[in-house]
Amino acid sequence: MPRDYKEEYAHYQGRPAQLKNRAKRNAARRRLEKEGRVHKGDGKDVDHTRPIAKGGTNRRGNLRVVSKSANRSFKRDKHARMA
């Protein structure tokens, strides 16, 4: 079943808390770009050791660089949510 991105945004991704979390993730990426650890198009993600959604921060000790496949390979249910 194809993923309905518009519905997902309307019911989850567009919520104020999720918008704030996305802004924090983007800030973490920019921080490591300034340090020269990641570059646009390099196939790497900035990973939070403890996720922001579970109380993690953007402190340097909580950030690491991993491949996209490693960072996005969580088991998902039929609604594309992490299981």
Secondary structure, DSSP 8 states (H G I E B T S, - for coil): ----HHHHIIIIITSHHHHHHHHHHHHHHHHHHHTTS--TTSSEEEEESS-GGGT----GGGEEEEEHHHHT---B-TTS-B-
